[in-house]
Amino acid sequence: MQSFNTETDSAPAPESVDQTLIVGATGDLQPGACIRVELPGGDELAVYNVDGEFYATENFCPHKGAPLSEGVLCGHVIECGLHGWQFDVRNGECLTVPDRLKTYEVVVEDGLIKIIHRSR
């Protein structure tokens, strides 16, 4: 008779939890500007103001790890200051090579910029 192992080797994945991080007031981040924000777990984000619309991506360029918050923002495109890789801040798509940044949901409520961070 054949036996079957009904136990799994891995525990079920925990459900993700949404956390809201207040970045600051909308007036504190001027159009065309970008700032660095640290998440509670230590990850860093870059938050951008593109003509009054706010976006957030991971802060480090996947090429050599340069901080994108120190790059040049032109419209919806952030250019890494180290080697010039360009990314669309709306969706994280790299315009230079086939690569992508992680993006984060940004909401504005009561004049505050908030990042919705999903953690596990």
Phi, psi and omega in degrees: 000139181270138178251154181237136177275113181265359178271145178261152180280340182238147178285153178299145181294134178292151178291148178285151182239130177277130175239142178252127180245122178277121182276318182158188179280149180301326180289346180279343180241099185289153177305135181087000182258163180217142177228159176265136178228134179261132176279160181305328181278358179104345176295153179245142176243157168249130179246131188241146171247111178250096179052044177088359174255137186249139182223157178218138175227170169300154189274340189255133177296133181291347182288298182227010175081014179292144179289123180289337178295346177258006180277190181252123179262123178228105186064229180270011185246126172257132178250126178296132182286347183275307183229008173083011176297142183242142181226143173277117185290343180288325185227358178082359183294133176278131181267356184261314180220168178287090179207176184203148173262151171287136178247161182231147178287133179240134174233151175244122179224130177053038178077010180248140175271126181233139177256131173265114184248124178262117179244161179248000000 
